[in-house]
Amino acid sequence: MKRKNTLNNLMMNNQRKTPVYQTIITDLAITGNISREDAEMLLGYKIPAYLKAPDGSDINTFSEKEGD
């Protein structure tokens, strides 16, 4: 049987407020998988510069690589 989308806007908005969602979006931005601007738009706030990826790299490291 095919799976069906069970999400609605209310459920999605509630999930966006959770620490897990915020962590995932922040990690995606720190690792360069999504742009910092897109991540900050989704989160509704600026990502602090002191946050690091699990390997110890920060968002500026990946931003510099994109410019190369």
N, C-alpha and C positions, 0 to 999 in steps of 0.2 A: 504494500500500500504506500502511496506517495505521502510524504510529510507535507504538512500545511503550516504556513506562517501563523503563529498564534499571537504575535506581538501587536500591540496597538500603541498609539502615541502616548497615552498615559503611562503604560508600563515602561516604555522606552525612556520617558522623561524621569521616571522614578529611578531607573537603573543608572542613568547618567549622573546622578547625585552620589553614587556609591564610591567608596575608596578604590574598589577593584577596577571600575571603569576608568577612573581618573589615573590610576597607576598604568593601565594598559595604554591609554592615549599618550601619557607622558613618556613612557618607554618607547613607543613608536616614534615620537618626535626626537628623543635623545639619540636614538639609533639611526635617525635619518630616513626612516621608512615613510613618514609623512612630514610635511613641512611644519616648522615651528608655528608659523602663522595659522595654518589649518588646525593644529592641535589647540592653540590658544583660543581660536574661534569656537571649537567644540566644547572646550572646558569653561569658557567664559572668564578666564583670568590668565595672566602672564605666568609662564613656567619659570620658577626661580632658577637662577644660574647655578646655584649650589647643588642641584640634584644631579646624580650620576647614574649611568647605566650599570648593570651588574658587573661589567668588566672594568669599571672605574672610569670610563670615558665620560665626557660631558657633552652637552648639546653643541657647544662651540667647536669641538673636535670634528663632528660630523658636518657641520655647516661649512667649515673650511675645506673639507674634502669635496663637497659639491661644487665649489668654485674652481677646482682644478681641471 
